[in-house]
Amino acid sequence: MIDADTILEVTKNLIGPIEPCGDSAIDRERMQNLNKLIYIIDELLFDVEKVAVYYKDRHEESMRIMGEKAHKTLNDYWSWIEGYLRDEQDG
């Protein structure tokens, strides 16, 4: 089985750089890369949400544990994003 760090490294290499550099031609390509990354994040979060919604309240222990893990992960992301937005507003 491939470990998560390898999957992440391969994914980043396939997508390419996303940080803008100030060169319009390069940044157009990097914007496309950023859009690809955002699409992948959206799809992965949707998959995590499905596990949370469908399995966190199951009576089968292994299913419930995975659903609870997915639910907790989404809550952790929510708190992180909420903190980021709050910090942005506070300047």
C-alpha positions as CSV (number, residue, x, y, z in Angstrom):
1,M,0.0,0.0,0.0
2,I,1.3,3.5,-0.9
3,D,1.7,5.8,2.1
4,A,-0.1,9.1,2.3
5,D,3.0,11.2,2.0
6,T,3.9,9.6,-1.3
7,I,0.4,10.1,-2.6
8,L,0.6,13.8,-1.6
9,E,4.0,14.2,-3.2
10,V,2.9,12.6,-6.5
11,T,-0.3,14.7,-6.5
12,K,1.6,17.9,-6.0
13,N,4.1,17.0,-8.8
14,L,1.2,16.2,-11.2
15,I,-0.6,19.4,-10.4
16,G,2.5,21.6,-10.5
17,P,3.3,24.9,-8.6
18,I,0.4,27.0,-7.4
19,E,2.2,30.0,-5.9
20,P,2.0,33.2,-8.0
21,C,5.4,34.6,-9.1
22,G,4.4,38.0,-10.7
23,D,5.0,36.9,-14.3
24,S,1.6,36.9,-16.1
25,A,2.3,34.0,-18.4
26,I,3.6,31.8,-15.6
27,D,0.8,32.8,-13.3
28,R,-1.9,31.9,-15.8
29,E,-0.6,28.3,-15.7
30,R,-0.3,28.4,-12.0
31,M,-3.9,29.6,-11.7
32,Q,-4.9,26.5,-13.7
33,N,-2.9,24.4,-11.3
34,L,-4.6,26.1,-8.3
35,N,-8.0,25.4,-9.9
36,K,-7.1,21.7,-10.3
37,L,-6.0,21.6,-6.6
38,I,-9.2,23.2,-5.4
39,Y,-11.2,20.8,-7.5
40,I,-9.4,17.8,-5.9
41,I,-9.8,19.3,-2.4
42,D,-13.6,19.8,-3.1
43,E,-14.0,16.2,-4.2
44,L,-12.0,14.7,-1.3
45,L,-13.9,16.8,1.2
46,F,-17.2,15.7,-0.3
47,D,-16.0,12.0,0.1
48,V,-15.1,12.7,3.7
49,E,-18.5,14.3,4.2
50,K,-20.3,11.3,2.8
51,V,-18.5,9.0,5.3
52,A,-19.5,11.4,8.2
53,V,-23.1,11.7,7.1
54,Y,-23.8,8.1,6.4
55,Y,-21.7,6.3,9.0
56,K,-21.2,8.3,12.2
57,D,-24.5,7.1,13.7
58,R,-24.2,3.4,12.6
59,H,-24.4,0.7,15.2
60,E,-21.6,-1.3,13.5
61,E,-18.5,-0.3,15.4
62,S,-16.1,-0.1,12.5
63,M,-18.5,1.9,10.4
64,R,-19.3,4.3,13.3
65,I,-15.7,4.8,14.1
66,M,-14.9,5.8,10.6
67,G,-18.0,8.1,10.4
68,E,-17.0,9.7,13.7
69,K,-13.4,10.2,12.4
70,A,-14.7,11.9,9.3
71,H,-17.1,14.1,11.3
72,K,-14.3,15.2,13.7
73,T,-12.0,15.9,10.7
74,L,-14.7,18.1,9.1
75,N,-15.2,19.9,12.4
76,D,-11.4,20.5,12.8
77,Y,-11.3,21.9,9.2
78,W,-14.3,24.1,10.0
79,S,-12.6,25.5,13.1
80,W,-9.3,26.1,11.2
81,I,-11.1,27.9,8.4
82,E,-13.3,29.9,10.8
83,G,-10.1,31.0,12.7
84,Y,-8.4,32.0,9.4
85,L,-11.4,34.1,8.4
86,R,-11.7,35.7,11.8
87,D,-8.0,36.6,11.8
88,E,-8.4,38.1,8.3
89,Q,-11.3,40.3,9.5
90,D,-9.3,41.4,12.6
91,G,-6.5,42.4,10.3
